[in-house]
Amino acid sequence: MYDPKSLRAQEFIDHGEVLESLSWASENSKDGAVIRSIIEKARLRKGLPHREALALLDCEDPELNAEILALAKRIKMDYYGNRIVMFAPLYLSNYCVNGCLYCPYHSTNKNIARKKLSMEDIVREVTALQDMGHKRLALEAGEHPAMNPIEYILESIAAIYSIKHKNGAIRRVNVNIAATTVENYEKLRDAGIGTYILFQETYDRAAYSELHPYGPKSDYDWHTEAMDRAQFGGIDDVGLGVLFGLENYRYEFAALMMHAEHLEAVHGVGPHTISVPRVRAADDIDPGAFRGGITDDTFAKIVACIRISVPYTGMIVSTRESRECREKVLELGVSQISGGSRTSVGGYFERETENSSQFEVNDNRSLDEVIGWLMERGHIPSFCTACYREGRTGDRFMALCKSGKILNCCHPNALMTLKEYLVDYATPRTLEMGNALIDSEIGVVPNAKLRALVARKLTEIEQGARDFRI
């Protein structure tokens, strides 16, 4: 039944195909000649089909694994350079009618403090985020038709874009809300969202039913086919994700790659981003209760194999992960991270006194501390939102990325947005490090005219101008 061009979830995530892929990969991962041939194929930077990607993930040969990790690092640098895009989650509401066993928002949890931001609350939260230096948000909300209808989400987006505080402005709002209709995706598109994000949690249909005993999210097909409806609604940047730790990671990896192949086959463009969250402790949630826990080393190998298999797709790691883990996966493929995050409703304006968080944060550093750490590691923290605002989304973004020319846009934009952060928000130590980094990185801009333009814009930013983009 497997058909990547089908619009039916049971056909583009065919259980039988996943099982056959697991068997094929397990057998072939032990053959050094096969693995080497897959690595050589991956060096062409055209990506890999799910079976071959899974074989790399299954490989246990230390020498070959070193080659796999080195190739992931090289591909990351070739397409994304040393830039790391920064964002923050903004939780609007934790009211939810679903019964997801891994999420404290499930409707039978009577311990968690239920909260929903008013428009006045949103002004306070976004002002606090702007005072930190953030320009890009990911909106989060539980699924509750009465408390969190699409009208509330749309009103919240409009409010966020309208808030200007000192030199602060949110320039891109990504949205992570429950699967909805084509009509509602059209409304989100018209509201000016960036990427629509939806985590699958698990692709195993039987496990999915067990983990989602009731509520709208219990409909596997409706949930899994949401990205197609979003595309039909005019949202051409969509973000996939699996909640690793719930079920067998090999199954999830294979199905995740199949979902990416499906989007490419049907819409001509794969996912804009892939997120790799791991299940974490929260109110009423024990990660040890699930069957699929993975080590940090396995997690890093997953990141590397995703980067090799979908070289043009952005990869996101949140503050679910520790500093040490994030440091490792940044080298292997991750291109976006959150910083200074709060996973509670209303947690930016003031520290929460009642528990309303979705999960425990493992990296509790401030945004400025994260920025300084990234620069110490040789990365360029970027607050760029230019592609979305210049219409370089969907197939237009991917075409630019595949040509290798995206660095001509992204590298200069990263330097200019970092300069904004340094002038407006940085501590003295971060300011000093950042200016030194910009001085060294401006020479990397390949085109002499563009290099001169960026130098002028950097001076203008110091003089008070803002929001330049290429």
Secondary structure, 3 states (H helix, E strand, C coil): CCCCCCCCHHHHCCHHHHHHHHHHHHHHCCCHHHHHHHHHHHCCCCCCCHHHHHHHHHCCCHHHHHHHHHHHHHHHHHHHCCEEEEEEEEEEECCCCCCCCCCCCCCCCCCCCCCECCHHHHHHHHHHHHHHCCCEEEEEECCCCCCCCHHHHHHHHHHHHHCEECCEECCEEEEECCCCCHHHHHHHHHCCCCCEECCCECCCHHHHHHHCCCCHHHCHHHHHCHHHHHHHCCCCCEEEEECECCCCHHHHHHHHHHHHHHHHHHHCCCCCEEECCECCCECCECHHHCCCCCCHHHHHHHHHHHHHHCCCCEEEECCCCCHHHHHHHHHHCCCEEECCCCCCCCCCCCCCCCCCCCCCCCCCCCHHHHHHHHHHCCCEEECCCHHHHCCCCHHHHHHHHHCCCCHHHHHHHHHHHHHHHHHHCCCHHHHHHHHHHHHHHHHHCCCHHHHHHHHHHHHHHHCCCCCCCC
